[in-house]
Amino acid sequence: MSSSDNVSLSTCSSGSIESRRSRGRHVEEESTSSGGWVAADVRNQSSLFRWSHLLNSWLNCTPIIAKGVSGGIVSLERVSAIDRVCHGQERATEKFFYMYMCHFSQLHVRLPLDDFTMGVLRALNVAPTQLHLNIWAYMQAFRVLCQSAYLQPSRYAFLYFYDTRSRQPTTWLSLISRPSISRLVAFSQSFKHFKDGYFKVVVKEEGKSHFLNADGSKKFPFSWTGTPSRYRDMGTDELSAGDKVVVETLMKFIDKLSTKGLVRVYNSMHPIIDIEGHMAQSGKKNLALFQTLRKEMAAKAKEAGKTDVPNLQESLVEVHVHDGIKRKAELPPRPDKGKDVKKVRAALLGSGPVSGAGSANRNICQKRYYDQPPRYHHQLH
């Protein structure tokens, strides 16, 4: 879902509120090197996608680009044997950033990133791969929950529910749920097997407006930064009027909601029905509140003359169409579904030692992504 689909029912943040929020946050420019400030497990992790045909095999099975957006906005490229996810861009001739395969295969992120997602990355001062996958899951769940309730997802409304946990040397940034106000359960207690599944996203001329500002600056950090911004015990006085509406509305839910269930909604043909199903599992009070809330917010939107408020009656991502019949692209739940990258690695490279690209198994689609259409053919280098 693109940022243009989001319609705000609230006012924008004022300059004074923004100033208070930024006070005490440590923000620095992107790194241009991979020195000792990065943890060893990050510095030493090479990419699975060192050969173009391996990346191509996976891309042919997994959608990357949002509905209605040209695939020409980016070029998805392999990673050399010496490059690392934390490296800077001092030798690059084109602007690029890294993404993990799990962003797309498990969490259903699509390019270009929407304003909410880029806003969180800016606020935290981190690159996409620097933010832990569990936090990406929280963001995806938060976004779909807000939009299903006719609310505008915003970076500070999201960050209100979390505290940052920075570590030195720098590693993947985690957010800690604030126990008394948290409304989402963690996507995975231990999100593993993602670290070597990264590839380059090179911004092409056609895509500059999606990722760069008019002056050429980046809309979010493309490379890892040494000191992510710190957030702790954010108060409601630091929120804009619109952010307060979002926070107060979500605080009405009694029981915690399933992040994993909400993320699955991105692959649903009937998002609201599936959201209501997850609400019912978390508690009848949550379901009743959700249904009442949607009616109230829909009435307010109609009264305000907002006809383009997202109601999530259509699928959020492309679903497989086979013989004219739409099917859910989501795979059935499995006990080991959290080990996606490990399975792909085994499918691509086999279980034995790997000496080169020739040992790859090209039946990756049949291994894990058989429900996804081979639609996206990207230019690879």
Secondary structure per residue as TSV (DSSP state, phi and psi in degrees):
chain	resnum	aa	ss	phi	psi
A	1	M	-	360.0	124.7
A	2	S	-	-80.0	163.6
A	3	S	G	-65.4	-22.2
A	4	S	G	-69.6	-17.0
A	5	D	G	-77.7	-15.7
A	6	N	-	-86.6	130.4
A	7	V	-	-121.9	122.9
A	8	S	-	-85.8	135.7
A	9	L	S	-102.7	12.8
A	10	S	S	-127.9	175.9
A	11	T	-	-90.0	162.5
A	12	C	-	-80.3	162.3
A	13	S	-	-69.3	144.0
A	14	S	-	-86.0	162.8
A	15	G	H	-62.2	-38.2
A	16	S	H	-66.5	-39.8
A	17	I	H	-64.3	-43.5
A	18	E	H	-60.5	-39.1
A	19	S	H	-65.0	-42.8
A	20	R	H	-64.8	-38.8
A	21	R	H	-65.5	-36.1
A	22	S	H	-80.1	-15.6
A	23	R	T	-64.1	129.2
A	24	G	T	86.7	-5.1
A	25	R	-	-83.9	137.7
A	26	H	-	-97.7	115.0
A	27	V	-	-124.6	132.2
A	28	E	-	-136.9	166.0
A	29	E	-	-68.6	162.9
A	30	E	-	-63.5	149.3
A	31	S	-	-74.9	148.5
A	32	T	S	-110.7	7.0
A	33	S	S	-147.3	173.8
A	34	S	-	-120.3	60.7
A	35	G	-	-75.7	-163.7
A	36	G	T	-68.2	-7.8
A	37	W	T	-72.2	-11.4
A	38	V	B	-99.3	137.0
A	39	A	-	-60.4	149.4
A	40	A	H	-61.4	-37.7
A	41	D	H	-67.7	-21.6
A	42	V	H	-82.2	-47.0
A	43	R	H	-62.6	-33.4
A	44	N	T	-93.2	-2.6
A	45	Q	-	-88.2	108.6
A	46	S	-	-79.9	169.3
A	47	S	-	-93.0	144.5
A	48	L	S	-63.4	-32.6
A	49	F	-	-92.3	66.0
A	50	R	-	-90.8	-9.2
A	51	W	S	-124.1	138.1
A	52	S	H	-60.8	-39.8
A	53	H	H	-70.5	-24.8
A	54	L	H	-68.7	-45.3
A	55	L	H	-63.7	-41.4
A	56	N	H	-62.1	-40.9
A	57	S	H	-59.7	-42.2
A	58	W	H	-72.4	-41.5
A	59	L	H	-63.0	-32.1
A	60	N	T	-69.5	-8.7
A	61	C	T	-113.3	-10.3
A	62	T	S	-133.0	120.7
A	63	P	-	-64.1	138.8
A	64	I	-	-118.7	-35.8
A	65	I	B	-94.5	141.1
A	66	A	-	-65.8	157.0
A	67	K	T	-58.0	135.5
A	68	G	T	79.2	6.0
A	69	V	-	-111.6	139.9
A	70	S	-	-69.3	138.0
A	71	G	G	-69.1	-10.5
A	72	G	G	-78.6	0.6
A	73	I	G	-72.2	-23.0
A	74	V	E	-140.2	161.8
A	75	S	E	-119.7	125.7
A	76	L	E	-96.8	120.5
A	77	E	E	-128.8	154.6
A	78	R	-	-68.0	169.4
A	79	V	-	-115.8	132.3
A	80	S	-	-68.8	164.0
A	81	A	T	-64.7	-23.4
A	82	I	T	-98.9	-12.3
A	83	D	-	-79.0	150.2
A	84	R	-	-131.1	158.1
A	85	V	T	-62.6	-23.4
A	86	C	T	-94.4	-1.0
A	87	H	-	-67.5	151.3
A	88	G	-	-81.3	-166.5
A	89	Q	-	-122.5	27.9
A	90	E	T	-65.2	-25.1
A	91	R	T	-100.4	1.3
A	92	A	-	-81.4	140.2
A	93	T	S	-93.0	-17.5
A	94	E	S	-127.9	151.1
A	95	K	-	-74.2	137.2
A	96	F	E	-151.7	164.9
A	97	F	E	-143.4	164.7
A	98	Y	E	-98.5	151.1
A	99	M	E	-136.5	153.8
A	100	Y	E	-92.8	149.7
A	101	M	H	-61.9	-31.8
A	102	C	H	-64.4	-26.2
A	103	H	H	-54.1	-38.3
A	104	F	H	-97.9	-41.7
A	105	S	H	-77.5	-34.3
A	106	Q	T	-105.9	-35.3
A	107	L	T	-104.7	-5.2
A	108	H	-	60.6	32.4
A	109	V	-	-69.2	146.6
A	110	R	-	-133.1	153.2
A	111	L	B	-99.8	142.7
A	112	P	S	-75.8	156.4
A	113	L	-	-65.4	145.9
A	114	D	-	-82.7	171.6
A	115	D	H	-61.3	-37.8
A	116	F	H	-61.3	-50.1
A	117	T	H	-63.4	-46.3
A	118	M	H	-64.1	-33.7
A	119	G	H	-65.0	-40.1
A	120	V	H	-65.1	-43.1
A	121	L	H	-61.6	-40.7
A	122	R	H	-65.5	-45.3
A	123	A	H	-62.3	-37.3
A	124	L	H	-86.7	-12.0
A	125	N	T	57.5	51.8
A	126	V	-	-134.8	153.4
A	127	A	-	-78.3	160.6
A	128	P	G	-53.6	-43.0
A	129	T	G	-79.2	-9.6
A	130	Q	G	-81.2	-19.4
A	131	L	B	-90.4	127.6
A	132	H	-	-60.0	147.6
A	133	L	H	-61.1	-32.1
A	134	N	H	-60.9	-34.2
A	135	I	H	-73.6	-36.8
A	136	W	H	-60.1	-38.7
A	137	A	H	-63.5	-42.9
A	138	Y	H	-57.8	-43.8
A	139	M	H	-63.5	-43.5
A	140	Q	H	-63.4	-42.8
A	141	A	H	-66.9	-42.5
A	142	F	H	-60.3	-43.1
A	143	R	H	-64.0	-47.7
A	144	V	H	-69.8	-32.5
A	145	L	H	-66.9	-44.6
A	146	C	H	-61.1	-48.1
A	147	Q	H	-69.1	-30.9
A	148	S	H	-68.7	-22.4
A	149	A	T	-103.2	18.1
A	150	Y	T	60.8	34.9
A	151	L	-	-113.2	149.9
A	152	Q	-	-87.0	115.3
A	153	P	-	-68.4	132.0
A	154	S	-	-133.0	155.8
A	155	R	H	-62.9	-41.8
A	156	Y	H	-79.1	-30.5
A	157	A	H	-63.4	-38.7
A	158	F	H	-66.7	-49.5
A	159	L	H	-67.9	-19.1
A	160	Y	T	-57.2	-31.2
A	161	F	T	-86.2	0.6
A	162	Y	E	-137.7	157.9
A	163	D	E	-115.9	145.5
A	164	T	E	-81.1	150.7
A	165	R	E	-129.2	91.5
A	166	S	-	-87.3	150.7
A	167	R	-	-132.5	151.1
A	168	Q	S	-123.9	131.6
A	169	P	S	-65.3	163.1
A	170	T	B	-63.8	132.5
A	171	T	-	-137.2	-165.6
A	172	W	-	-63.3	131.8
A	173	L	B	-78.9	129.7
A	174	S	E	-111.7	153.8
A	175	L	E	-115.0	140.7
A	176	I	E	-104.4	125.5
A	177	S	E	-64.2	135.8
A	178	R	-	-77.2	113.4
A	179	P	T	-53.2	-40.4
A	180	S	T	-76.2	-18.6
A	181	I	T	-125.0	-4.5
A	182	S	-	-60.5	137.9
A	183	R	-	-122.0	2.4
A	184	L	E	-127.3	137.8
A	185	V	E	-84.7	144.4
A	186	A	-	-57.0	141.1
A	187	F	S	-60.5	-43.3
A	188	S	-	-147.9	138.3
A	189	Q	S	-69.6	-24.3
A	190	S	S	-149.3	90.4
A	191	F	-	-80.6	100.8
A	192	K	-	-113.4	178.3
A	193	H	S	60.3	37.3
A	194	F	-	-119.2	-14.8
A	195	K	T	-66.0	-29.0
A	196	D	T	-100.2	5.7
A	197	G	-	-96.6	47.7
A	198	Y	E	-111.5	152.9
A	199	F	E	-146.1	168.3
A	200	K	E	-87.4	139.7
A	201	V	E	-115.2	103.7
A	202	V	E	-93.7	127.1
A	203	V	E	-78.4	121.8
A	204	K	-	-95.0	169.6
A	205	E	G	-54.2	-42.6
A	206	E	G	-65.1	-22.6
A	207	G	G	-104.1	2.0
A	208	K	H	-59.1	-36.6
A	209	S	H	-66.8	-22.3
A	210	H	H	-80.2	-29.3
A	211	F	H	-118.2	-15.3
A	212	L	B	-123.6	148.7
A	213	N	-	-77.5	172.2
A	214	A	T	-60.3	-30.5
A	215	D	T	-85.8	4.4
A	216	G	S	92.0	-7.8
A	217	S	-	-73.5	159.2
A	218	K	B	-83.1	144.5
A	219	K	S	-78.0	-11.9
A	220	F	S	-159.7	160.6
A	221	P	-	-62.4	128.2
A	222	F	S	-85.9	-27.4
A	223	S	S	-118.6	161.5
A	224	W	-	-61.1	145.1
A	225	T	-	-115.7	152.7
A	226	G	S	-77.0	-27.7
A	227	T	S	-136.7	91.2
A	228	P	-	-61.0	154.8
A	229	S	-	-65.3	152.0
A	230	R	-	-109.8	133.3
A	231	Y	-	-130.9	131.5
A	232	R	-	-153.2	128.8
A	233	D	S	51.0	50.0
A	234	M	-	-60.6	134.5
A	235	G	-	-95.9	159.7
A	236	T	G	-65.9	-21.3
A	237	D	G	-69.8	-13.9
A	238	E	G	-89.9	-0.9
A	239	L	S	-99.6	146.8
A	240	S	-	-73.9	170.4
A	241	A	H	-59.8	-41.8
A	242	G	H	-66.2	-39.9
A	243	D	H	-64.1	-36.9
A	244	K	H	-63.4	-37.8
A	245	V	H	-61.3	-44.1
A	246	V	H	-62.0	-49.4
A	247	V	H	-62.6	-47.6
A	248	E	H	-63.7	-35.3
A	249	T	H	-67.9	-47.3
A	250	L	H	-68.0	-28.4
A	251	M	T	-68.0	-15.1
A	252	K	T	-71.3	-23.8
A	253	F	-	-66.7	131.6
A	254	I	-	-78.8	-53.9
A	255	D	S	-98.6	153.0
A	256	K	-	-66.1	146.2
A	257	L	E	-102.2	152.7
A	258	S	E	-78.5	112.8
A	259	T	H	-61.3	-43.0
A	260	K	H	-62.4	-40.9
A	261	G	H	-65.1	-40.8
A	262	L	H	-68.9	-36.2
A	263	V	H	-65.5	-36.3
A	264	R	H	-63.4	-23.0
A	265	V	G	-60.5	-26.7
A	266	Y	G	-61.6	-22.6
A	267	N	G	-106.5	19.7
A	268	S	-	-98.9	143.1
A	269	M	S	-80.5	-17.1
A	270	H	S	-132.4	74.9
A	271	P	H	-54.6	-47.6
A	272	I	H	-65.1	-40.5
A	273	I	H	-60.7	-43.5
A	274	D	H	-68.6	-38.0
A	275	I	H	-62.2	-43.4
A	276	E	H	-62.3	-34.7
A	277	G	H	-63.5	-42.8
A	278	H	H	-68.5	-35.5
A	279	M	H	-61.6	-43.5
A	280	A	H	-62.3	-36.5
A	281	Q	H	-68.6	-32.3
A	282	S	H	-82.8	-16.3
A	283	G	-	149.7	140.4
A	284	K	H	-62.6	-32.5
A	285	K	H	-64.1	-39.2
A	286	N	H	-63.8	-41.8
A	287	L	H	-63.4	-46.7
A	288	A	H	-61.9	-41.9
A	289	L	H	-63.3	-43.6
A	290	F	H	-62.3	-45.0
A	291	Q	H	-66.0	-41.5
A	292	T	H	-65.4	-42.7
A	293	L	H	-62.5	-42.6
A	294	R	H	-62.1	-41.2
A	295	K	H	-63.6	-44.6
A	296	E	H	-64.3	-45.9
A	297	M	H	-70.2	-34.1
A	298	A	H	-65.0	-40.0
A	299	A	H	-64.7	-40.7
A	300	K	H	-65.1	-40.1
A	301	A	H	-64.5	-41.7
A	302	K	H	-65.1	-41.9
A	303	E	H	-64.4	-35.0
A	304	A	T	-81.3	-3.3
A	305	G	T	78.9	19.2
A	306	K	-	-90.9	104.3
A	307	T	-	-93.5	-11.3
A	308	D	-	-109.5	24.1
A	309	V	-	-67.5	129.6
A	310	P	-	-64.3	131.1
A	311	N	-	-114.1	-0.3
A	312	L	-	58.0	31.4
A	313	Q	-	-80.5	-16.3
A	314	E	S	-108.0	158.9
A	315	S	-	-61.0	148.1
A	316	L	S	-84.3	-25.8
A	317	V	S	-131.3	167.3
A	318	E	-	-62.6	136.7
A	319	V	-	-115.1	156.7
A	320	H	-	-68.6	130.3
A	321	V	E	-111.9	114.4
A	322	H	E	-122.2	119.7
A	323	D	T	56.6	34.8
A	324	G	T	80.6	1.5
A	325	I	E	-111.3	124.5
A	326	K	E	-76.8	139.7
A	327	R	-	-131.3	154.4
A	328	K	-	-67.0	138.5
A	329	A	-	-82.8	-12.8
A	330	E	-	-71.6	136.6
A	331	L	-	-80.5	153.6
A	332	P	-	-63.7	149.8
A	333	P	-	-60.2	140.9
A	334	R	-	-136.2	150.5
A	335	P	T	-58.9	-29.0
A	336	D	T	-107.0	26.3
A	337	K	T	-70.4	-10.8
A	338	G	T	-82.1	0.9
A	339	K	-	-111.6	42.8
A	340	D	H	-61.1	-47.9
A	341	V	H	-65.7	-38.5
A	342	K	H	-60.7	-40.7
A	343	K	H	-67.4	-42.6
A	344	V	H	-64.5	-40.9
A	345	R	H	-60.0	-42.9
A	346	A	H	-65.7	-39.3
A	347	A	H	-67.2	-37.1
A	348	L	H	-77.7	-45.8
A	349	L	H	-106.2	-9.6
A	350	G	-	80.7	172.2
A	351	S	S	-87.0	-15.4
A	352	G	S	-91.6	-176.9
A	353	P	-	-61.9	149.2
A	354	V	-	-114.4	125.7
A	355	S	-	-110.5	-13.0
A	356	G	S	-178.6	-178.3
A	357	A	G	-67.2	-22.5
A	358	G	G	-66.4	-17.0
A	359	S	G	-86.9	2.6
A	360	A	-	-73.2	144.9
A	361	N	-	-92.9	123.2
A	362	R	S	-90.7	8.9
A	363	N	-	-97.1	37.9
A	364	I	H	-58.3	-38.6
A	365	C	H	-61.5	-38.3
A	366	Q	H	-73.0	-21.2
A	367	K	H	-74.8	-41.4
A	368	R	T	-141.5	-29.0
A	369	Y	-	-115.7	36.3
A	370	Y	T	-66.1	-16.6
A	371	D	T	-90.3	-5.9
A	372	Q	S	-94.1	137.6
A	373	P	-	-75.2	139.2
A	374	P	-	-78.5	73.2
A	375	R	-	-102.1	-30.2
A	376	Y	-	-100.9	110.0
A	377	H	-	-112.4	106.4
A	378	H	-	-100.7	153.9
A	379	Q	-	-73.3	122.2
A	380	L	-	-116.8	151.6
A	381	H	-	-127.6	360.0
